[in-house]
Amino acid sequence: MATLAINGGPKAVTRDPGDIFVHPIIDERDEKAIVEMLHSRQMSSIEPSLALEEQYARWQGTRYALAHNTGTAALYGALWGVGVGEGDEVICPSVTYWASAMPVLSLRGVVVFADIERATLCIDPEDVRRKITERTKAIMAVHIYGHPADMDALMEISEETGVPVIEDVSHAHGARYKGRLVGSLGQVSAMSLMTGKALPTSEGGMLCTDDQEIYERAIVFGHYGRIAKYCEMEEYRRLQGLALGGHKFRMNGFSAAMAQVQLEKYPGILEEKEKAAKLWWGLLEDVPGIVPHYPKWEDSTLGGWYAPHGIYDQDAAPNNLPLKSFARAVTAEGTVCRAGGYRLLHRHPAFNDYAIYGEDVPTAVRFAQEDMRMGDDDLPQTMEMFRRVYNIPRFSFCDEEYITQCANAYRKVMEHADEVPIEEGDETDEGLGLAGFTQQR
Ligand SMILES: Cc1ncc(COP(=O)(O)O)c(C=O)c1O
C-alpha cells in the first residue's frame, strides 16, 4: 500500500493537467468577435446586446433576456423588477455570494435569511414557507455551486402565496432540474457572466423573464436607452429615456460580442463538463465520508461545474478523520481539496452592524418590522453544512485519465485515514469561510 504524499510517499496525481483547468475556453472565434467589435466602434451601442439577448432568450427558453454589465446589476434589476421597495422582505439563503442579498438593502428592503437543505445546499422550501409574511415580496433561489434548488417546491409556495421567485443562476448556467433548464422556472432569473463563470464573458450579467412588466421595470431601472423603444407601458414611456433607478446597467459591446461566441460554444462545453461531473462522482461513490453534491432528481444535472463542492461526512470517514486534515492530505497528493465554502451572510457585519446609508440603526434592521438579525444557533443546517463542504477540482473538460488520478488521490487518503496527520485547529471553524473562488489547479 502506497504511503501518503503528506508522509513522504509518491503523489497520486502524476500527470500534467494540460489545459484541464484553463478557463474560459477561448479560440479564434472569440478573438475575431472582439476585433470586429473594436472596428465597428459599437462598444457603447445596444445593438450587440440585442443580438446576444435574442440568442440567450432562445437558449434559456424565456420570452425576454436583458443584458446587464454585471450579474449584480441584473439581480438588482430583478429585485426592483418584482417590486421590492421600502420594508419589503426578501427570503434568501445565507450561503451565497453577497450580490444575491445586498441589493435588497439598497432598495430599503429587509433580508430574511432561510436555512438550506443538506443535500442540495440550496434554500430549504420548508423554511421559506415558515418565513413568509404579508411583507414578503420575493424568494431568492440561488442554485449554489451548480446544484439546482428545489424549484417545484418553491414554485408551489409561490403559487399559493403570490410571492415571486427570483432565480440566481450565476453558478448554474444550463443546469437541468427535472428535465427543465434552471433560469426559466421562476418569475425572473438573473445571472453573472463574469470571466470565472461557467458561461463567461469579460464582465456581464443577464436577466431573463417571461413577464413583460418585470422586463419593462428592469429596463426602467437601469437601461435609459431602451425605455422609449422597448417599454409599452405608458407609465414608463413618460420617462422619455431617464432611468428611474439612477443606474446605467447596459452591457458593453465587447462583453456582448464575446458572450455571443461563448453561448454558441456552451452546449458542447456543458456536455463535456457533465461527463466530467458524472465521472468524478461515480469514481468516488463507494468512498466512505465522501457525499456527492449532485442532484438526485431524474433528468437533473449540475450546471457547468462552477465552484464545485463536495459534502463531507466525518462520522462515516474512517478514523473519524476531520475535514481539514483530509483536505490537507489530498492537496499533498497533487490535486485540489479546500475545506470550506462561502462565508455565511447572516453572520456578516454588513447584515448586522453597518449603517450603510447613514441611518441611526444598522441598515439590516432600519426598515424591518422587528429585529431579525441572527445568531450562531439560527439556521442550523446552514451552520452544519458550512463545516462540511469543500472545494473540489474544477475541470474544464472530461479527461478521463487525469480526473481518475485526482479521484484516486481522494480515495487514497480515505484508505489511509489512520495515517493522516491531524494538526491543532483541524476540528475548528477557523479559516473555513471563503469570500470567493479563484482559479484552481
Ligand atoms: C451567486 C452569485 N450571485 C451573483 C453574483 C454577481 O455577479 P457579478 O460578479 O457578475 O456581479 C455572483 C458572482 O460573482 C455569484 O456567484
The ligand as an SDF file (V2000), in Angstrom:
LIG
                    3D

 16 16  0  0  0  0  0  0  0  0999 V2000
  -24.2530   33.5100   -6.6680 C   0  0  0  0  0  0  0  0  0  0  0  0
  -23.7870   34.7870   -7.3090 C   0  0  0  0  0  0  0  0  0  0  0  0
  -24.6640   35.7830   -7.4970 N   0  0  0  0  0  0  0  0  0  0  0  0
  -24.3040   36.9410   -8.0710 C   0  0  0  0  0  0  0  0  0  0  0  0
  -23.0210   37.1630   -8.4900 C   0  0  0  0  0  0  0  0  0  0  0  0
  -22.6530   38.5220   -9.0100 C   0  0  0  0  0  0  0  0  0  0  0  0
  -22.2470   38.5250  -10.3060 O   0  0  0  0  0  0  0  0  0  0  0  0
  -21.1860   39.5960  -10.8580 P   0  0  0  0  0  0  0  0  0  0  0  0
  -19.8820   39.2990  -10.2600 O   0  0  0  0  0  0  0  0  0  0  0  0
  -21.2160   39.3870  -12.3300 O   0  0  0  0  0  0  0  0  0  0  0  0
  -21.7000   40.9380  -10.4790 O   0  0  0  0  0  0  0  0  0  0  0  0
  -22.0630   36.1440   -8.3360 C   0  0  0  0  0  0  0  0  0  0  0  0
  -20.6750   36.2300   -8.7760 C   0  0  0  0  0  0  0  0  0  0  0  0
  -19.8770   36.9220   -8.8840 O   0  0  0  0  0  0  0  0  0  0  0  0
  -22.4620   34.9370   -7.7210 C   0  0  0  0  0  0  0  0  0  0  0  0
  -21.5570   33.9500   -7.5180 O   0  0  0  0  0  0  0  0  0  0  0  0
  1  2  1  0
  2  3  1  0
  2 15  2  0
  3  4  2  0
  4  5  1  0
  5  6  1  0
  5 12  2  0
  6  7  1  0
  7  8  1  0
  8  9  2  0
  8 10  1  0
  8 11  1  0
 12 13  1  0
 12 15  1  0
 13 14  2  0
 15 16  1  0
M  END
$$$$
